[in-house]
Amino acid sequence: MTPKPTRILSKSKLRLAWNDSRDSSPSAGRPGVDNITASAFAANLDNNLSVLARRLQQGHYGPSQLKAVFIPKPNSDKERMICIPTVCDRLVQRAIIIYLDKNRKFPIYNSSSFGFLRDLGTEAAIKATVGYRQSYDWCLKTDIESFFDRIPRQYLKARVSKALGNHSLVPIISKIIDCEVKPTIWNRSKISKHGIQLGHGVRQGMPLSPILANLVLSEFDSRMEHLGVKMVRYADDIAAFFETKEEAQKGHRMLSDALARISLSIPGISDLSKTQLLGPDDPIDFLGREIVRVGDNKEAVWRVATKQIRKIVRRLEEEYTMHARMKADSNFQETVIDVWDSISSYFSIYKGAYNFVSLDSALRGASRKIIGDIFLDLFGETALSRLTAEQRKFLGMSHVDFDETNSELLA
């Protein structure tokens, strides 16, 4: 009888996973420790798939170490660490995900979890949060401390084994769970600074990490459901709802106790903490949205927070300066197109926002300012001052400063 991994991770299944992956597109991910790019892998795709399928069939496959990439956080001197698998390893993980998702092999489907699940996601999570906010006066907003880096591997492996039994994917998934970053003389101190400990946690950046994270928390989700807690969880972000302040305080203890069973934790309640107790009139900042009650009937809605709009505008203005674009070997025409592609993506993400008109005004103003600043850098203030209002309008330079636009948001 053909072993299951041969069928699940056959050449044809790997090809399907490749065709459905980002690596097969122009926006492919970065190379891993082997420095093989997605385009290089694709150039000899048929042979590479054959070799990979044979290694899997013969039991010779094992994932490579991960490549650490440090990305600066916007408007901060801190960096985010992403752990990048090789193109080959990403492909194997995507094929495994397709199989697990299609056959619902992991018990990760419940009323609380919305992250990284087909047909759910951020939009569904926000809709559920708004619904709960309409009915409940108190919200406990928190997130799990250093979640991915503190996931207990033995517990996770036990959950995988319990879900899959004697399945021959179990050894491969266990090896993926144990993947570590390849240390170098340049990254050792940075890795340590990010709190990474060998043998602990699941590295972020692997395609399988999100589904494994949901599996780690599936028993926690079930326990909260059993206790009657109305909760929305997206990865490590949690919003739980209660009728009274006392029930919310008790809910914090319930969440803390349940997470402690798997060596995880949430911060205590305080004004400076990531755990906050929010009353009937307090806005809930969740997944980049702000859930508030508006009007005489106190209808719960979601909007883009003013600080989030500022953050988006600042990000656009920093990314699309003439210097930055020239450094990226981009020309003016490409820059205009890219600016509007970025803005259109924000419009798509926030299309249901209660304050969409304010967002629209701010982003359109930002686009005009970006174009105006590029012309200013190119031609100077003297040359531009000679332009008529009609000429400035034609060049897309007339704009409302963001501070003016923002004054409307703050009203």
Protein Blocks (a to p, Z undefined) as FASTA:
>chain_A
ZZfklmmmgmklmmmmmmmpmklpmkbccddfkopafklmmmmmmmmmmmmmmmmmnopa
ccddddddddddehiabdcddddddfklmmmmmmmmmmmmmnomaccbcfkbmghpahia
jklmmmmmmmmmmmpmbdcddddehklmmocfklmmmmmmmmnomafklmmmmmmmmpcc
dddfklmmmmmmnopaehiajdehiaklmmmmmmmmmmmmmmmmmnopacddehjaccdd
dfbfklmmmmmmmmmmmmmmnopacddddfkbmbdcddfklccdeehiacddedjkopac
ddddfklmmmmmmmmmmmmgfklmmmnopafklmmmmmmmmmmmmmmmmmmgfklmmmmm
mmmmmmmmmmmmmmmmmnojmlmmmpcfklmmmnopaccdfklmmmmmmZZ
